[in-house]
């Protein structure tokens, strides 16, 4: 058993050993009965982390939309003013003009519009990477939310265990009340005395105290379940015992969200690898540039002028080739790390599923004899009642047999809930393809 489960079961067993307690609320009280699926669905809808689903989707949409804007025309405004120590001059004089050269004081204001025609798939790769990164975040969200299911299961089955204890305690109180009436009759016939009646009364009072303890524990569990569900549950709330899931072998296919998370990481690494390929591809685009300044396009004219030009531009940056090999090796290393994490997760999952399957088999074998033990304990108790009536057994011994019979019934009820809980835990460990986890 895991530490959390062991602590949980030991606490329940401790309560069980001390108690025996009043009946479960009747059907129809406290509103409609709740199933385990109802509780899980409400907990998913109410848990604060669920709001992160929408945030992840919005972030992805913003990123993809921003990347797509790379196809829109790009505008740039530049300006400069300079003074230089020397300028280019013609090595001869033009009659009537003198020496022709550039001015030492120069200035220019320019506007350029660029339109991308082809970028080697860079924008497409960036979109794929943004979507892959969002998918990783979404699958991580599924993993985090899946843990809520386990916590709801523990609370739900904890309440069912307490309900079974309350049922058995009610039966024990009925037996003790019936015994109290019989001992009162025995006193009238001189078979029993006041101390025998007091012993039954003390046992009955102890059982009522145990009932109060279990009812308090049940209310505490309901409060915690209410906090998860975001809905106030009355103390009389009825929980429906779920059907036992179909038996699954420890080596069965797993549908845990962690596996989808690992696949999303593989897809993200593939998208990063695509970015490496597009990173060293050439880029082709159109451009139009308009400017005003001195000098203009006529470099030999010392006068401010407006001008424009347009054309096709090719840009090819080879700098990424220096690190391309190491970048690919790094991605390959990260991919192997993901594979190791997946293998470790599957190993631990199979190990836990094997342990849970052994618990189910052990519990099934134990339950095979529960009914026979209860039948035999009932015979012993009835025989003890006859002996007390005949004066050959004390009331104290009778109380011992009543307690043993009640313990046998409680043990059977405990085994039934534990078997159901173990089956649900095995289903949780292997995962299911339900709509709740495909949110």
Buried (B, 14 or more C-beta within 10 A) or exposed (E): EEEEBEEBBEEBEEBBEBBBBBBBBEEEEBEEBBBBEBBBBBBBEBBEEBEBBEEBEEBBEEBBEEBEEEEEEBEEEEEEEEEEEEBEEEEEEEEEEEEBBBBEEBBBBBBBBBEBEEBBBBBBBBBBBBBBBBBBBBBBBBBBBBEBBBBBBBBBBBBBBBBBBBBBBBBBBEBBEEBBEBBEEBBEEEBBEEEBBEBBEEBBEBBBEBBEBBBEBBBBBBEBBBBBBEBEBEEEBBBBBBEBBEEBEBEEEBBBBBBBBBBBBBBBBBBBBBBBBBBBBEBBBBBBBBBBBBBBEEEEBBEEEEBEEEEEEEEEEEEBEEEEEEBBEBBEEBBEEBEEBBEEBBEEBBEBBBBBBEBBEBBEEBBEEBEEBBEEBBEBBEEBBEBBBEEEBBBEEBBEBBBBBBBBBBBBBBBBBBBBBBBBBBBBBBBBEEEBBEE
